[in-house]
Amino acid sequence: MQLKNVIESPCGLRFMLDELELQSGFARRWLLDSEMMTSEQEIAASYDVLRHFVDFVGSIEPSYLNTLLFRLQGVKDIRTTIKNLRQQSTLDDIELFEVKHLAILSTEVAKLLKDHNLDNAVAIPPLDKVINILDPDGMKIASFYIYDSYCQQLKDLRIEMRKHPEQQDQLLVEAAEIEEGVRSDLTRQLHAHVEDIEHALIALARVDIGVAKARQAIGQGLCFPAISNDGSSHYRAMFHPQVRVALERGGKKFQPVDIGFANVPTLITGANMGGKTVVLKTLTLCQYLFQFGFGIPSSEASIAIKDDIMFCIGDEQSIEKGLSSFAAEMKNIDAVIKASRKERRLLALIDEPARTTNPTEGTALVQALLKVLAPKRMSLVMTTHYDIEPGAARCLRVRGFDGGSMNYSLVEVEDGEVPHEALNIAQSLGIDPEWITLAREELETSSCEKTE
């Protein structure tokens, strides 16, 4: 699964990518094309590299960092040129310029990395021989021209053109033929270095991505996660960066959450507006960030690797497919059930299943879903505001109103009963007091009738 295939997940992955200060369009395309990592070795290696970049960004002089960022802005996507070179199609002047520019740029960046012991984190192949081929006069200028020094015959011909302008048309034709031969020869020489040229381009993208991830990790206070080997995941002081930014703009603070789950269903209950959906979004975001090698929005984290991540949330109405919200939701949850029967490490996060149907049937559907998924060797985190008999599930509840304000922390409870706090939440929002008062009276009346 490539990053570009999940970028629009409603968990907030797009926000994290938009906040990533990449310097080149090629680095962004390379990152979006990257595959989700599913091996411990690959993930561990990616975080080792990120640690080096965080140390680098945290210790480097701003002027030095700005120099590196400026260099990285010059990286262009020349994969088509590299493809032509691999096929030994004669490169034109623009393509030869692209190769020369890349060679000079990568050499400069490689020196910057070596000066700060980062050359082991990202190895950039030396392209000195490429520079020598395309810069025979040793000018070290990132421009390209068929220099006189490439061919004595061409040099003599150009002298003749200056001496005898009246013969210029004929001489231009002869010069063009010689120049094309030079290009063909240069292409032949460069072909021997095509692998290093391609690796240098990719390495520059990795440097760009590494620096951007490091700056994001430092700026947002992200952590390096441990890799869990027992199937469980744990987060301390987990937060959602996008929600935190939105709250801070309104003068409020985001309340971090501690949570853990394993291969046993975890049921999160609580009233509407109790923060349950934000928890699921954050867990989904953290899992993706982990398996694409980003810092994790948490003070500490230990995360299990998954082969599949399935996030079912909100209004899934599909006008194109002619599906109602309920029908689309059922289709998505059915896909989770089918995936749970495969021999793969699965993380499923389901937000308020059957929320759009009547409470009696909704409760039955959620109860039955737990029974279906509980025996499976998968990680399931599900939220609901229905009163559920948890069975084999572990139950967490949003703490709720505490001292007159909402407490979004999670506490472990024995059952899936949902606290009745809708009226308290509505009152805290400044909703019309007459409406709230009448609703409380209705509740009291209903309660008395049931008691009788």
Helices and strands as residue ranges (DSSP letters): H 3-6, H 13-18, H 25-32, H 40-59, H 62-72, H 79-86, H 93-115, H 128-134, G 148-150, H 152-163, G 165-167, H 168-191, H 194-220, E 226-228, E 233-238, H 241-249, E 257-261, E 266-269, H 276-291, E 300-304, E 308-312, H 325-340, E 346-351, H 359-373, E 379-384, E 394-402, E 405-413, H 422-428, H 433-451
